[in-house]
Amino acid sequence: MVDKEKARAKKESLIQALEDLDRLLVAFSGGLDSTFLLAAAHETLGDRALAATAEGPLYPSWEVRDAVAFAREKGIEHVVFSFRVMDVPEFVSNPPDRCYHCKQALFKTLMDIAGDKGVRHIAHGANVDDLQDYRPGSRAAKEMAVLAPLVDAGLGKEEIRFLSREMGLSTWNKPSMACLASRIPYGDPITKEKLRMIEEAERFLAGCGLRQFRVRHHRDVARIEVNHIDMS
């Protein structure tokens, strides 16, 4: 059960922190957390809040379409860029810290975009619940000084859902979505063909009524947990 007043107080803390920034580039996947962060940043900073979305074999095409549609609807400046993560051998070999190498390459690209736009600050949508999972990508964010405003405000997943619903965001009940590579066991090399097959399989499952699942990250395996199946 969400403590509504505490959640609203945390949002106020988030807004106050965002107000201290001159401009902000949000790493925007179109999922629950980054959508809430971008909406809050846009609410606070107006056209000084920008979004950037990676496009490539790691990300389902419908997620990118959702991100583009949201930014267009809100009138947010939005950059969609090709992310060439398959050029990173440390990622393709799929070690347990693959996420670190992926995020490191991603944030380097975001830093280049931010530099071109004259933006000093980059933020991603990590929340405090993410701290309970095995997420080596967080180390890359810290090393590269990428902000985690939701973590700093103490916001967890259910609080973000509650606040997103209050803000009228359609993503308030959107299932969590990790990148497609998270379905491949560590040590099994990542290929574009495997990622394409995974995307097609998940598109099929969604069409069968599977709507809410998440990937729990562990050091040895990424496990999909089904929370709800709607066959109506």
NUTI-90773 format. One record per residue: x negated, y negated, z negated of N, C-alpha, C in turn. Coordinates in steps of 0.02 Angstrom, whole numbers, padded with zeros to 5 digits, always signed. Example, Ala and Ser with C-alpha at 12.3 -4.5 7.8 and 13.67 -1.06 7.14 Angstrom:
<nodes>
-00660+00284-00390-00615+00225-00390-00660+00165-00390-00642+00112-00354-00684+00053-00357-00645-00002-00394
</nodes>
This chain:
<nodes>
-00042+00060+00000+00000+00000+00000-00044-00063+00000-00031-00107+00047-00070-00168+00053-00045-00220+00003-00092-00250-00034-00076-00307-00077-00073-00369-00031-00013-00391-00016-00004-00443+00035-00038-00508+00017-00033-00527-00046-00064-00591-00066-00140-00588-00062-00168-00531-00082-00241-00524-00077-00263-00524-00004-00224-00492+00039-00240-00491+00110-00238-00561+00139-00188-00599+00121-00182-00668+00146-00240-00711+00119-00259-00700+00057-00315-00737+00028-00380-00721+00065-00388-00658+00084-00447-00639+00121-00447-00670+00191-00388-00676+00220-00385-00710+00285-00405-00783+00278-00384-00815+00225-00404-00884+00213-00479-00890+00207-00509-00842+00172-00582-00841+00166-00615-00833+00235-00585-00791+00276-00610-00782+00345-00606-00847+00384-00549-00880+00380-00539-00943+00416-00590-00996+00393-00601-01000+00329-00649-01049+00302-00719-01036+00329-00738-00972+00333-00804-00954+00359-00809-00972+00433-00756-00959+00470-00756-00975+00542-00760-01050+00554-00729-01088+00510-00729-01161+00517-00800-01190+00514-00846-01154+00483-00915-01178+00476-00955-01169+00540-00927-01133+00589-00964-01119+00651-00946-01171+00704-00997-01191+00743-00982-01238+00797-00947-01203+00855-00977-01148+00878-00946-01107+00930-00959-01034+00914-00917-00989+00940-00924-00919+00924-00907-00876+00984-00949-00827+00997-00935-00776+01048-00916-00711+01012-00857-00686+01025-00833-00625+00993-00842-00566+01041-00875-00514+01016-00879-00451+01053-00810-00419+01051-00776-00420+01106-00704-00406+01108-00689-00342+01147-00669-00291+01112-00653-00227+01145-00579-00222+01164-00537-00263+01133-00465-00258+01143-00431-00215+01091-00470-00188+01043-00442-00147+00990-00415-00189+00933-00391-00156+00882-00360-00189+00825-00405-00242+00794-00465-00222+00774-00508-00266+00735-00534-00325+00774-00560-00313+00834-00587-00369+00873-00533-00415+00898-00473-00389+00909-00417-00432+00929-00398-00478+00872-00393-00451+00812-00378-00492+00753-00431-00545+00743-00495-00525+00747-00549-00573+00739-00546-00628+00791-00536-00609+00854-00533-00659+00908-00474-00705+00898-00416-00677+00878-00357-00719+00868-00369-00769+00811-00401-00746+00757-00415-00790+00701-00466-00844+00722-00516-00824+00761-00565-00873+00784-00534-00924+00831-00489-00901+00874-00455-00947+00921-00409-00994+00882-00376-00967+00831-00332-01008+00789-00372-01062+00753-00434-01046+00735-00476-01092+00696-00517-01139+00740-00546-01112+00793-00595-01150+00832-00568-01175+00899-00509-01150+00919-00482-01170+00983-00527-01147+01040-00541-01192+01087-00581-01172+01145-00655-01164+01130-00673-01172+01066-00743-01158+01046-00752-01084+01029-00699-01045+01033-00703-00972+01025-00700-00939+01094-00748-00897+01109-00753-00863+01173-00752-00788+01160-00738-00750+01212-00738-00677+01206-00780-00647+01262-00810-00589+01247-00847-00552+01298-00831-00478+01290-00815-00446+01345-00794-00376+01345-00838-00336+01392-00865-00280+01366-00907-00236+01407-00864-00190+01449-00885-00180+01510-00851-00136+01557-00901-00084+01581-00882-00020+01579-00928+00032+01600-00902+00100+01581-00942+00153+01591-00918+00221+01581-00901+00239+01509-00924+00200+01461-00909+00214+01391-00838+00195+01371-00806+00152+01409-00744+00121+01387-00686+00139+01433-00631+00163+01404-00572+00178+01446-00549+00116+01484-00529+00125+01546-00510+00068+01587-00451+00031+01557-00405+00067+01524-00346+00033+01496-00365-00013+01438-00419+00003+01402-00441-00041+01348-00466-00108+01376-00503-00104+01431-00528-00165+01463-00469-00207+01489-00420-00173+01520-00361-00210+01545-00324-00244+01488-00318-00211+01431-00284-00241+01374-00321-00303+01350-00388-00299+01349-00428-00356+01327-00420-00415+01374-00421-00401+01439-00414-00455+01489-00345-00487+01482-00293-00446+01473-00225-00473+01468-00217-00517+01406-00246-00496+01350-00240-00534+01288-00274-00602+01295-00336-00602+01320-00373-00665+01326-00337-00712+01374-00309-00685+01428-00273-00727+01476-00211-00757+01444-00175-00715+01406-00113-00739+01373-00128-00796+01325-00183-00791+01289-00200-00841+01238-00240-00900+01267-00260-00895+01330-00299-00949+01359-00370-00953+01332-00398-00895+01316-00466-00891+01287-00516-00879+01343-00570-00917+01343-00623-00905+01391-00651-00835+01380-00655-00796+01434-00669-00725+01427-00717-00702+01482-00770-00670+01461-00819-00642+01507-00814-00566+01504-00802-00535+01562-00805-00462+01567-00869-00445+01604-00912-00405+01573-00977-00392+01602-00990-00317+01609-01030-00299+01657-01049-00229+01668-01105-00211+01619-01091-00161+01579-01139-00139+01528-01173-00075+01552-01237-00079+01566-01274-00024+01597-01308+00019+01542-01269+00046+01498-01297+00084+01442-01328+00150+01466-01307+00175+01524-01336+00237+01549-01409+00228+01571-01432+00165+01572-01502+00151+01587-01545+00153+01524-01515+00167+01467-01551+00170+01403-01564+00243+01386-01625+00268+01397-01639+00339+01387-01628+00362+01315-01640+00318+01267-01630+00338+01197-01557+00350+01181-01512+00320+01220-01441+00332+01212-01420+00395+01250-01442+00401+01311-01421+00457+01354-01441+00525+01324-01498+00528+01290-01520+00591+01259-01476+00611+01200-01436+00564+01175-01384+00577+01125-01410+00601+01057-01456+00563+01027-01478+00581+00959-01426+00557+00908-01434+00576+00845-01386+00554+00794-01380+00478+00787-01432+00441+00806-01428+00368+00802-01415+00337+00871-01380+00374+00915-01366+00348+00982-01331+00280+00979-01286+00272+00928-01248+00210+00923-01295+00150+00911-01349+00162+00875-01397+00108+00864-01425+00083+00930-01446+00129+00973-01476+00110+01037-01425+00078+01083-01363+00103+01081-01310+00073+01121-01296+00001+01098-01286-00008+01033-01270-00074+01008-01328-00123+01018-01388-00098+01011-01446-00141+01022-01446-00169+01093-01433-00125+01142-01429-00148+01212-01369-00194+01223-01313-00176+01191-01252-00217+01199-01263-00288+01171-01291-00292+01111-01300-00357+01080-01352-00399+01117-01401-00367+01147-01449-00404+01188-01413-00437+01247-01368-00400+01278-01329-00428+01334-01285-00485+01309-01253-00476+01252-01211-00528+01224-01251-00591+01207-01312-00581+01184-01355-00638+01169-01371-00678+01232-01381-00642+01287-01393-00676+01351-01332-00716+01373-01273-00686+01365-01211-00720+01383-01201-00782+01339-01212-00773+01274-01205-00828+01227-01253-00885+01245-01315-00867+01262-01364-00918+01281-01342-00956+01343-01314-00922+01392-01290-00955+01452-01232-01002+01437-01193-00985+01386-01134-01026+01368-01150-01079+01315-01212-01079+01292-01230-01128+01240-01199-01112+01173-01190-01047+01159-01160-01025+01096-01214-00995+01051-01216-01016+00988-01269-00992+00943-01248-00930+00904-01184-00919+00895-01161-00866+00850-01122-00812+00889-01137-00750+00872-01101-00692+00900-01072-00652+00842-01012-00627+00850-00980-00588+00797-00949-00525+00826-00947-00473+00784-00912-00412+00804-00860-00394+00751-00816-00346+00768-00757-00335+00727-00763-00281+00675-00823-00268+00649-00830-00219+00595-00790-00240+00534-00759-00192+00499-00723-00207+00437-00751-00165+00381-00729-00177+00320-00760-00143+00262-00749-00068+00263-00695-00044+00293-00685+00028+00297-00738+00062+00340-00764+00025+00389-00816+00053+00431-00879+00070+00392-00888+00037+00336-00948+00049+00295-00947+00119+00265-00889+00151+00264-00883+00219+00236-00902+00272+00288-00906+00254+00352-00923+00301+00404-00998+00297+00419-01022+00346+00456-01091+00345+00480-01093+00302+00543-01119+00242+00536-01119+00195+00592-01187+00162+00600-01234+00196+00633-01301+00168+00643-01300+00104+00684-01246+00092+00722-01242+00030+00760-01241-00032+00716-01219-00023+00654-01218-00080+00608-01288-00106+00594-01337-00060+00596-01406-00081+00585-01429-00127+00641-01409-00112+00702-01428-00155+00758-01397-00224+00750-01334-00227+00727-01301-00291+00717-01339-00333+00665-01359-00302+00611-01395-00338+00559-01463-00362+00584-01498-00319+00619-01564-00337+00645-01560-00396+00694-01505-00401+00730-01499-00452+00781-01455-00511+00759-01441-00513+00694-01404-00569+00663-01335-00579+00694-01303-00523+00713-01234-00527+00737-01188-00529+00676-01143-00576+00675-01100-00586+00617-01046-00532+00612-01026-00517+00551-00971-00471+00538-00922-00506+00491-00884-00554+00517-00841-00596+00475-00788-00557+00436-00763-00503+00465-00711-00464+00429-00741-00429+00369-00802-00405+00376-00836-00374+00319-00849-00427+00265-00874-00485+00286-00889-00538+00238-00827-00561+00201-00769-00557+00232-00706-00576+00200-00676-00519+00159-00707-00460+00163-00683-00403+00124-00621-00370+00152-00609-00378+00217-00548-00352+00248-00556-00280+00271-00507-00238+00251-00504-00169+00273-00453-00159+00327-00451-00099+00354-00409-00083+00412-00335-00098+00400-00308-00074+00344-00236-00083+00333-00219-00156+00321-00264-00193+00290-00253-00265+00282-00253-00300+00350-00297-00279+00394-00300-00308+00461-00236-00292+00499-00211-00231+00491-00147-00214+00523-00091-00259+00497-00087-00267+00432-00035-00309+00402-00040-00381+00426-00100-00409+00426-00109-00479+00447-00097-00487+00521-00116-00437+00561-00104-00440+00633-00029-00441+00647+00008-00402+00608+00080-00401+00618+00110-00469+00599+00085-00499+00545+00109-00566+00525+00094-00617+00579+00039-00609+00615+00019-00656+00668+00055-00641+00734+00094-00588+00736+00129-00571+00797+00086-00538+00849+00031-00506+00828-00013-00473+00875+00013-00403+00890+00019-00386+00953+00046-00321+00972-00001-00264+00953-00063-00280+00938-00112-00228+00921-00107-00206+00848-00059-00232+00810-00057-00218+00738-00052-00143+00723-00020-00106+00768-00013-00034+00757-00050+00007+00810-00099-00024+00841-00137+00010+00893-00183+00062+00861-00186+00123+00888-00231+00174+00860-00304+00152+00866-00345+00174+00818-00417+00161+00822-00446+00197+00882-00496+00165+00913-00523+00193+00974-00599+00184+00975-00636+00238+00968-00708+00235+00974-00727+00245+01048-00790+00231+01065-00811+00239+01134-00808+00313+01154-00804+00326+01218-00795+00393+01243-00854+00439+01226-00913+00411+01218-00972+00452+01202-00966+00485+01133-00923+00457+01090-00917+00484+01022-00885+00554+01022-00858+00575+01078-00829+00642+01084-00881+00695+01101-00941+00676+01118-00994+00722+01139-01039+00738+01080-01048+00801+01063-01091+00819+01005-01162+00794+01014-01192+00773+00959-01262+00751+00960-01306+00804+00991-01354+00782+01030-01402+00828+01061-01381+00851+01130-01317+00843+01147-01291+00860+01213-01296+00797+01257-01340+00797+01306-01351+00735+01345-01286+00705+01372-01283+00640+01371-01224+00603+01395-01231+00590+01470-01179+00606+01507-01179+00593+01579-01115+00556+01598-01116+00522+01654-01057+00487+01679-01000+00536+01692-01018+00595+01717-00967+00645+01732-00930+00668+01669-00967+00680+01615-00935+00699+01552-00889+00644+01527-00912+00582+01531-00872+00526+01508-00809+00519+01550-00815+00529+01615-00756+00525+01659-00706+00579+01641-00729+00640+01628-00685+00695+01610-00649+00681+01544-00686+00653+01496-00656+00637+01431-00602+00584+01439-00616+00533+01479-00566+00481+01490-00503+00510+01522-00511+00553+01571-00453+00582+01604-00414+00627+01556-00449+00664+01513-00415+00707+01465-00375+00666+01415-00403+00611+01392-00368+00570+01343-00310+00532+01375-00317+00516+01438-00261+00485+01473-00203+00536+01478-00219+00600+01491-00169+00652+01494-00135+00662+01427-00175+00664+01372-00148+00674+01305-00101+00616+01286-00121+00556+01305-00078+00498+01290-00011+00505+01327-00014+00531+01388+00046+00540+01427+00091+00594+01398+00062+00640+01358+00100+00694+01326+00130+00672+01259+00114+00611+01238+00143+00586+01176+00093+00576+01120+00029+00596+01130-00021+00584+01079-00037+00510+01078-00022+00478+01022-00029+00405+01020-00080+00382+00968-00086+00418+00913-00128+00392+00859-00179+00444+00838-00242+00430+00851-00296+00472+00828-00357+00428+00816-00404+00454+00780-00465+00415+00770-00524+00463+00769-00583+00436+00781-00643+00476+00779-00681+00459+00716-00691+00509+00674-00730+00501+00613-00802+00518+00628-00848+00473+00610-00918+00483+00626-00954+00515+00568-00991+00567+00583-01033+00601+00535-01102+00610+00565-01151+00627+00526-01219+00631+00552-01227+00687+00602-01189+00740+00597-01197+00797+00641-01144+00804+00695-01088+00770+00686-01034+00779+00734-00986+00721+00730-00952+00708+00785-00896+00660+00785-00832+00700+00791-00787+00693+00744-00727+00734+00742-00665+00691+00754-00622+00714+00798-00559+00679+00811-00507+00703+00761-00474+00656+00727-00422+00672+00680-00356+00646+00707-00307+00690+00714-00241+00670+00739-00198+00649+00680-00172+00589+00681-00131+00562+00628-00056+00567+00644-00039+00564+00708+00033+00561+00725+00042+00582+00797+00092+00622+00809+00110+00640+00877+00183+00623+00888+00195+00584+00938+00263+00564+00955+00283+00597+01020+00326+00646+01018+00345+00682+01078+00413+00659+01105+00438+00604+01078+00504+00581+01100+00499+00549+01168
</nodes>
